[in-house]
Amino acid sequence: MSLAVLAAACSRPTGDFDRAAPSVIHDKVLPFIGDEAARGRGEPVSKFNLTNDEELLRDRGWTLIRPPSSEDWIEGSRVELIRTRVLPESDQNLDPSRYYKYLRSDKYRSSDARYDRVAVDAEGDADLVLPFCEVAERVTAADEERLRALGRRSVTTQEELAGAQARVWENSQYIAWAKLSLRYRLKSYRYAIDALEIETPSEERVWDANSAWKRLAGEILFLEKGCKGINRYGQEAQARRSRIYNGWGTEGPVYKK
């Protein structure tokens, strides 16, 4: 099957609330093709079952890599091929100006609405970082224990060794991909804010968008430091509750067309 045919089939179907819908192509066919492609590239492929946290890591990470609200400026078909390993994760030459072009293509009644959209998107991304970071820490700790357990074993089969090492590699790559995706969106929002400030100046809205951008930048730094160190306020980072448990539904003003 050619990549052109695969790309045509790679717009993942969605159900209620834009959640990914079950799909034989995306859940069975593409992952099978992707595993074979990954082996051909010399990448580790684990046959181990996923732990609960590893499943959660992939679910939460996917909201950072391919959020439903991104439409197709994020190049969803390419991202889906990377997720299923048909394409390598290094194949991510994405253009930061795509988000701005997407904003300009939508005919809002008010030019201020585009600034509102940037602020809402950046704030939404920032809200998702801590829940992902928490599960990423648990998965990383479990991987360290997995490798220590291998070291304590007097007899380890080659299949166990290869499977464990491959799963540790897969987990670390997925975490790295989420971080890379967040950095891409940060660049995209920065490009859009700067371009909008020239095209449709609005001092108040620029301030709001920049504030949301700075918050997202701080959350990304927090993630990259392993959920430790300095938070966006320059203070010692403290655990914060997810908006799922606190303030759900108060993300910010809804942009109007």
KEVEXPA-597521 format. One record per residue (C-alpha): residue in one letter; y, z, x. Coordinates in steps of 0.05 Angstrom, whole numbers, plus 5000, padded with zeros to 4 digits. Last residue first. Example, Ala and Ser with C-alpha at 12.3 -4.5 7.8 and 13.67 -1.06 7.14 Angstrom:
// KEVEXPA-597521
<atom zafi="S" py="4979" pz="5143" px="5273"/>
<atom zafi="A" py="4910" pz="5156" px="5246"/>
//
This chain:
// KEVEXPA-597521
<atom zafi="K" py="5686" pz="5288" px="4646"/>
<atom zafi="K" py="5688" pz="5363" px="4650"/>
<atom zafi="Y" py="5666" pz="5408" px="4707"/>
<atom zafi="V" py="5634" pz="5473" px="4685"/>
<atom zafi="P" py="5669" pz="5534" px="4712"/>
<atom zafi="G" py="5629" pz="5579" px="4758"/>
<atom zafi="E" py="5560" pz="5608" px="4771"/>
<atom zafi="T" py="5562" pz="5658" px="4715"/>
<atom zafi="G" py="5494" pz="5640" px="4685"/>
<atom zafi="W" py="5454" pz="5694" px="4720"/>
<atom zafi="G" py="5498" pz="5752" px="4741"/>
<atom zafi="N" py="5444" pz="5794" px="4773"/>
<atom zafi="Y" py="5369" pz="5787" px="4771"/>
<atom zafi="I" py="5363" pz="5712" px="4779"/>
<atom zafi="R" py="5428" pz="5716" px="4817"/>
<atom zafi="S" py="5385" pz="5741" px="4875"/>
<atom zafi="R" py="5398" pz="5811" px="4899"/>
<atom zafi="R" py="5432" pz="5820" px="4966"/>
<atom zafi="A" py="5401" pz="5847" px="5030"/>
<atom zafi="Q" py="5454" pz="5867" px="5080"/>
<atom zafi="A" py="5484" pz="5826" px="5136"/>
<atom zafi="E" py="5528" pz="5864" px="5185"/>
<atom zafi="Q" py="5599" pz="5841" px="5174"/>
<atom zafi="G" py="5634" pz="5776" px="5191"/>
<atom zafi="Y" py="5646" pz="5761" px="5118"/>
<atom zafi="R" py="5597" pz="5703" px="5118"/>
<atom zafi="N" py="5541" pz="5746" px="5142"/>
<atom zafi="I" py="5526" pz="5769" px="5213"/>
<atom zafi="G" py="5458" pz="5788" px="5239"/>
<atom zafi="K" py="5394" pz="5778" px="5199"/>
<atom zafi="C" py="5366" pz="5730" px="5148"/>
<atom zafi="G" py="5330" pz="5693" px="5205"/>
<atom zafi="K" py="5393" pz="5673" px="5242"/>
<atom zafi="E" py="5389" pz="5603" px="5212"/>
<atom zafi="L" py="5387" pz="5633" px="5142"/>
<atom zafi="F" py="5451" pz="5674" px="5153"/>
<atom zafi="L" py="5484" pz="5613" px="5184"/>
<atom zafi="I" py="5466" pz="5574" px="5122"/>
<atom zafi="E" py="5494" pz="5629" px="5078"/>
<atom zafi="G" py="5559" pz="5629" px="5117"/>
<atom zafi="A" py="5567" pz="5554" px="5110"/>
<atom zafi="L" py="5553" pz="5559" px="5035"/>
<atom zafi="R" py="5609" pz="5611" px="5028"/>
<atom zafi="K" py="5656" pz="5568" px="5069"/>
<atom zafi="W" py="5642" pz="5508" px="5024"/>
<atom zafi="A" py="5655" pz="5550" px="4961"/>
<atom zafi="S" py="5722" pz="5573" px="4989"/>
<atom zafi="N" py="5739" pz="5502" px="5010"/>
<atom zafi="A" py="5726" pz="5477" px="4939"/>
<atom zafi="D" py="5770" pz="5531" px="4909"/>
<atom zafi="W" py="5827" pz="5519" px="4960"/>
<atom zafi="V" py="5823" pz="5444" px="4948"/>
<atom zafi="R" py="5829" pz="5457" px="4874"/>
<atom zafi="E" py="5894" pz="5496" px="4882"/>
<atom zafi="E" py="5925" pz="5445" px="4930"/>
<atom zafi="S" py="5907" pz="5384" px="4889"/>
<atom zafi="P" py="5912" pz="5317" px="4926"/>
<atom zafi="T" py="5873" pz="5258" px="4895"/>
<atom zafi="E" py="5855" pz="5207" px="4949"/>
<atom zafi="I" py="5874" pz="5246" px="5011"/>
<atom zafi="E" py="5848" pz="5314" px="4990"/>
<atom zafi="L" py="5789" pz="5278" px="4958"/>
<atom zafi="A" py="5768" pz="5250" px="5026"/>
<atom zafi="D" py="5770" pz="5318" px="5060"/>
<atom zafi="I" py="5732" pz="5352" px="5003"/>
<atom zafi="A" py="5680" pz="5296" px="5002"/>
<atom zafi="Y" py="5667" pz="5297" px="5077"/>
<atom zafi="R" py="5660" pz="5373" px="5076"/>
<atom zafi="Y" py="5612" pz="5369" px="5017"/>
<atom zafi="S" py="5569" pz="5318" px="5054"/>
<atom zafi="K" py="5569" pz="5358" px="5119"/>
<atom zafi="L" py="5546" pz="5420" px="5081"/>
<atom zafi="R" py="5494" pz="5376" px="5046"/>
<atom zafi="Y" py="5466" pz="5353" px="5112"/>
<atom zafi="R" py="5465" pz="5425" px="5139"/>
<atom zafi="L" py="5426" pz="5447" px="5078"/>
<atom zafi="S" py="5375" pz="5391" px="5088"/>
<atom zafi="L" py="5366" pz="5411" px="5161"/>
<atom zafi="K" py="5353" pz="5484" px="5141"/>
<atom zafi="A" py="5303" pz="5462" px="5089"/>
<atom zafi="W" py="5269" pz="5417" px="5140"/>
<atom zafi="A" py="5264" pz="5474" px="5190"/>
<atom zafi="I" py="5229" pz="5518" px="5139"/>
<atom zafi="Y" py="5181" pz="5461" px="5124"/>
<atom zafi="Q" py="5167" pz="5450" px="5197"/>
<atom zafi="S" py="5152" pz="5524" px="5208"/>
<atom zafi="N" py="5103" pz="5524" px="5151"/>
<atom zafi="E" py="5068" pz="5460" px="5174"/>
<atom zafi="W" py="5062" pz="5486" px="5245"/>
<atom zafi="V" py="5031" pz="5552" px="5222"/>
<atom zafi="R" py="4984" pz="5512" px="5177"/>
<atom zafi="A" py="4963" pz="5467" px="5235"/>
<atom zafi="Q" py="4949" pz="5526" px="5281"/>
<atom zafi="A" py="4907" pz="5560" px="5228"/>
<atom zafi="G" py="4868" pz="5497" px="5211"/>
<atom zafi="A" py="4855" pz="5478" px="5284"/>
<atom zafi="L" py="4830" pz="5548" px="5301"/>
<atom zafi="E" py="4787" pz="5555" px="5239"/>
<atom zafi="E" py="4757" pz="5485" px="5248"/>
<atom zafi="Q" py="4744" pz="5498" px="5322"/>
<atom zafi="T" py="4704" pz="5559" px="5302"/>
<atom zafi="T" py="4725" pz="5627" px="5325"/>
<atom zafi="V" py="4680" pz="5678" px="5358"/>
<atom zafi="S" py="4705" pz="5743" px="5389"/>
<atom zafi="R" py="4761" pz="5746" px="5338"/>
<atom zafi="R" py="4821" pz="5788" px="5359"/>
<atom zafi="G" py="4862" pz="5728" px="5381"/>
<atom zafi="L" py="4850" pz="5693" px="5314"/>
<atom zafi="A" py="4876" pz="5755" px="5279"/>
<atom zafi="R" py="4939" pz="5753" px="5322"/>
<atom zafi="L" py="4950" pz="5681" px="5300"/>
<atom zafi="R" py="4944" pz="5698" px="5227"/>
<atom zafi="E" py="4989" pz="5760" px="5237"/>
<atom zafi="E" py="5044" pz="5715" px="5265"/>
<atom zafi="D" py="5034" pz="5667" px="5207"/>
<atom zafi="A" py="5040" pz="5725" px="5158"/>
<atom zafi="A" py="5106" pz="5745" px="5190"/>
<atom zafi="T" py="5132" pz="5673" px="5184"/>
<atom zafi="V" py="5110" pz="5670" px="5111"/>
<atom zafi="R" py="5145" pz="5736" px="5095"/>
<atom zafi="E" py="5210" pz="5714" px="5129"/>
<atom zafi="A" py="5208" pz="5647" px="5093"/>
<atom zafi="V" py="5199" pz="5685" px="5027"/>
<atom zafi="E" py="5263" pz="5724" px="5037"/>
<atom zafi="C" py="5302" pz="5664" px="5064"/>
<atom zafi="F" py="5285" pz="5623" px="5003"/>
<atom zafi="P" py="5311" pz="5677" px="4955"/>
<atom zafi="L" py="5373" pz="5685" px="5001"/>
<atom zafi="V" py="5391" pz="5611" px="5004"/>
<atom zafi="L" py="5389" pz="5593" px="4931"/>
<atom zafi="D" py="5457" pz="5622" px="4912"/>
<atom zafi="A" py="5490" pz="5582" px="4968"/>
<atom zafi="D" py="5464" pz="5516" px="4939"/>
<atom zafi="G" py="5494" pz="5532" px="4871"/>
<atom zafi="E" py="5560" pz="5552" px="4903"/>
<atom zafi="A" py="5563" pz="5485" px="4940"/>
<atom zafi="D" py="5546" pz="5446" px="4877"/>
<atom zafi="V" py="5596" pz="5484" px="4834"/>
<atom zafi="A" py="5652" pz="5476" px="4886"/>
<atom zafi="V" py="5638" pz="5402" px="4895"/>
<atom zafi="R" py="5637" pz="5391" px="4820"/>
<atom zafi="D" py="5702" pz="5429" px="4811"/>
<atom zafi="Y" py="5736" pz="5386" px="4863"/>
<atom zafi="R" py="5712" pz="5325" px="4825"/>
<atom zafi="A" py="5738" pz="5354" px="4760"/>
<atom zafi="D" py="5808" pz="5357" px="4789"/>
<atom zafi="S" py="5813" pz="5281" px="4781"/>
<atom zafi="S" py="5811" pz="5292" px="4707"/>
<atom zafi="R" py="5778" pz="5248" px="4655"/>
<atom zafi="Y" py="5719" pz="5238" px="4702"/>
<atom zafi="K" py="5694" pz="5168" px="4716"/>
<atom zafi="D" py="5633" pz="5177" px="4760"/>
<atom zafi="S" py="5630" pz="5128" px="4818"/>
<atom zafi="R" py="5679" pz="5169" px="4859"/>
<atom zafi="L" py="5632" pz="5229" px="4860"/>
<atom zafi="Y" py="5573" pz="5186" px="4882"/>
<atom zafi="K" py="5615" pz="5155" px="4937"/>
<atom zafi="Y" py="5633" pz="5225" px="4960"/>
<atom zafi="Y" py="5560" pz="5246" px="4961"/>
<atom zafi="R" py="5540" pz="5184" px="5000"/>
<atom zafi="S" py="5591" pz="5197" px="5055"/>
<atom zafi="P" py="5544" pz="5244" px="5092"/>
<atom zafi="D" py="5497" pz="5185" px="5107"/>
<atom zafi="L" py="5424" pz="5204" px="5115"/>
<atom zafi="N" py="5384" pz="5186" px="5176"/>
<atom zafi="Q" py="5325" pz="5229" px="5156"/>
<atom zafi="D" py="5263" pz="5198" px="5186"/>
<atom zafi="S" py="5250" pz="5258" px="5232"/>
<atom zafi="E" py="5210" pz="5289" px="5176"/>
<atom zafi="P" py="5158" pz="5235" px="5184"/>
<atom zafi="L" py="5145" pz="5187" px="5126"/>
<atom zafi="V" py="5082" pz="5189" px="5084"/>
<atom zafi="R" py="5086" pz="5264" px="5095"/>
<atom zafi="T" py="5086" pz="5281" px="5020"/>
<atom zafi="R" py="5154" pz="5314" px="5028"/>
<atom zafi="I" py="5179" pz="5256" px="5071"/>
<atom zafi="L" py="5160" pz="5205" px="5018"/>
<atom zafi="E" py="5194" pz="5248" px="4965"/>
<atom zafi="V" py="5257" pz="5251" px="5009"/>
<atom zafi="R" py="5259" pz="5175" px="5015"/>
<atom zafi="S" py="5254" pz="5167" px="4939"/>
<atom zafi="G" py="5306" pz="5221" px="4927"/>
<atom zafi="E" py="5361" pz="5190" px="4968"/>
<atom zafi="I" py="5407" pz="5252" px="4965"/>
<atom zafi="W" py="5458" pz="5211" px="4927"/>
<atom zafi="D" py="5403" pz="5201" px="4876"/>
<atom zafi="E" py="5420" pz="5254" px="4823"/>
<atom zafi="S" py="5436" pz="5317" px="4864"/>
<atom zafi="S" py="5431" pz="5364" px="4804"/>
<atom zafi="P" py="5355" pz="5367" px="4809"/>
<atom zafi="P" py="5360" pz="5398" px="4879"/>
<atom zafi="R" py="5321" pz="5360" px="4932"/>
<atom zafi="I" py="5317" pz="5398" px="4999"/>
<atom zafi="L" py="5345" pz="5464" px="4975"/>
<atom zafi="T" py="5306" pz="5466" px="4909"/>
<atom zafi="W" py="5246" pz="5441" px="4949"/>
<atom zafi="G" py="5250" pz="5502" px="4994"/>
<atom zafi="R" py="5240" pz="5548" px="4934"/>
<atom zafi="D" py="5177" pz="5512" px="4912"/>
<atom zafi="R" py="5150" pz="5502" px="4983"/>
<atom zafi="L" py="5161" pz="5574" px="5002"/>
<atom zafi="L" py="5131" pz="5597" px="4936"/>
<atom zafi="E" py="5067" pz="5559" px="4951"/>
<atom zafi="E" py="5066" pz="5589" px="5021"/>
<atom zafi="D" py="5078" pz="5658" px="4990"/>
<atom zafi="N" py="5019" pz="5651" px="4944"/>
<atom zafi="T" py="4975" pz="5628" px="5002"/>
<atom zafi="L" py="4960" pz="5554" px="5010"/>
<atom zafi="N" py="4888" pz="5533" px="5018"/>
<atom zafi="F" py="4870" pz="5512" px="5088"/>
<atom zafi="K" py="4858" pz="5438" px="5102"/>
<atom zafi="S" py="4913" pz="5436" px="5154"/>
<atom zafi="V" py="4944" pz="5372" px="5182"/>
<atom zafi="P" py="4973" pz="5373" px="5253"/>
<atom zafi="E" py="5014" pz="5312" px="5271"/>
<atom zafi="G" py="4986" pz="5256" px="5315"/>
<atom zafi="R" py="5023" pz="5200" px="5280"/>
<atom zafi="G" py="4958" pz="5175" px="5250"/>
<atom zafi="R" py="4942" pz="5246" px="5227"/>
<atom zafi="A" py="5009" pz="5246" px="5190"/>
<atom zafi="A" py="4994" pz="5179" px="5158"/>
<atom zafi="E" py="4926" pz="5204" px="5133"/>
<atom zafi="D" py="4958" pz="5267" px="5105"/>
<atom zafi="G" py="5013" pz="5225" px="5073"/>
<atom zafi="I" py="4963" pz="5179" px="5038"/>
<atom zafi="F" py="4929" pz="5239" px="5008"/>
<atom zafi="P" py="4996" pz="5272" px="4991"/>
<atom zafi="L" py="5019" pz="5207" px="4958"/>
<atom zafi="V" py="4957" pz="5199" px="4913"/>
<atom zafi="K" py="4947" pz="5271" px="4890"/>
<atom zafi="D" py="5009" pz="5308" px="4867"/>
<atom zafi="H" py="5060" pz="5252" px="4869"/>
<atom zafi="I" py="5017" pz="5196" px="4841"/>
<atom zafi="V" py="4978" pz="5242" px="4794"/>
<atom zafi="S" py="5043" pz="5270" px="4766"/>
<atom zafi="P" py="5058" pz="5338" px="4736"/>
<atom zafi="A" py="5133" pz="5343" px="4719"/>
<atom zafi="A" py="5185" pz="5366" px="4770"/>
<atom zafi="R" py="5236" pz="5410" px="4735"/>
<atom zafi="D" py="5298" pz="5374" px="4708"/>
<atom zafi="F" py="5310" pz="5430" px="4657"/>
<atom zafi="D" py="5250" pz="5406" px="4618"/>
<atom zafi="G" py="5210" pz="5350" px="4650"/>
<atom zafi="T" py="5219" pz="5307" px="4711"/>
<atom zafi="P" py="5185" pz="5246" px="4739"/>
<atom zafi="R" py="5188" pz="5236" px="4815"/>
<atom zafi="S" py="5223" pz="5173" px="4836"/>
<atom zafi="C" py="5172" pz="5152" px="4887"/>
<atom zafi="A" py="5140" pz="5093" px="4854"/>
<atom zafi="A" py="5189" pz="5041" px="4881"/>
<atom zafi="A" py="5187" pz="5074" px="4948"/>
<atom zafi="L" py="5111" pz="5067" px="4951"/>
<atom zafi="V" py="5115" pz="4993" px="4935"/>
<atom zafi="A" py="5166" pz="4983" px="4991"/>
<atom zafi="L" py="5126" pz="5027" px="5038"/>
<atom zafi="S" py="5067" pz="4979" px="5030"/>
<atom zafi="M" py="5000" pz="5000" px="5000"/>
//
